[in-house]
Amino acid sequence: MRPTVHDIAAEAGVSLATVDRVLNRRPGVKAATRMRVEAAIAAIGFVRDMAAANLAKGRVYPFTFILPSGDNSFMRGLERHVREAMARPSADRVAISLVIVPPFDGAAVARALDAAIAAEPAGIAVVAVDAPDVVEAALRVQASGIPLVTLVSDLGPSCRDHFAGIDNHAAGRTAGSLMRRFVGQERATIAVLAGSMLVRDHRDRLDGFRAALSGTCRLLPVLEGQDDPAATERLIADLLARYPDVAGIYSLGAGNRGLIAALQRHNRPRPRAVIAHELTPHTRAALEGDLIDAVLNQDAGHEVRSAIRVLKAKADGIPAVEAQERIRIDIFLKDNLPFADDADGLSLRPSGAASGAN
């Protein structure tokens, strides 16, 4: 049987109350007695179950979530899931502080991380911008001992404890493989639309996409719409006017409302293949209206729940369940859309569709 606090008390020759004070680092124990209890703990191999102890004490975990502002539909869905977690603190035993910063603003993200360090939460989750000042701030978070989870967009394993998001390089490769199948000819001209190459998820998707199309298609210079629908619409309208032979468009970020508007206004046949990310009401309608051919999706609710679980595990000093925290890449066509009964369009799936635990 695993050693218990009773075994510690018997080995050290002290009361259970004294053992409790030592385990919880409370005052009122002489140095010599504390050393005797700690020696007993080591001698009998006692390992404290912090998760059970925190549950018994009703511990509430204070977390800080840092998300970008703007009208990016996916990010607003992510924020909605964070706010839902904030609304059920007694169930999850979390107290979440939500900080909203301008999109793609590395300096603002770095300032938010430094402010979070000063507040001393039990953990921080951030949609990262891969900029030097953000990397430096993330390293300061790690130096402070506060667990850090990057959410949706990563910084790399040396700067954080966990990444809650999809394998973006694999997502890009998947988009490239689909594009190659849809376009159906070599050396076809393909356009790529990004939000900003400052975020690692967009760069990783582009790298994967290029790798999948290597030697088969001609990629135009990447367009950056800053996830702004109006700017994106102008970029795509200009693209279609300048390159009437463009065979495919890969939208690897947000701003898809602008892409859709430009395709709707285009008075010629649209490109043979249009692939986008994130199933929102807008991309869903575009799939149904044959303006978009495929959407690669990540489950924002799973990502938020995963970040909370991992931060709680880090606070308790226990390992996370890696299989449970793996975020899958969904591929949606017009033919396999899930039932839409909420803002994400993802809470109900067609009968028989697979759904992993999240």
Summary of the structure (lengths in Angstrom):
residues: 358
radius of gyration: 24.8
end to end distance: 32.9
largest distance: 87.3
contacts: 1191
relative contact order: 0.11
helix: 47%
strand: 15%
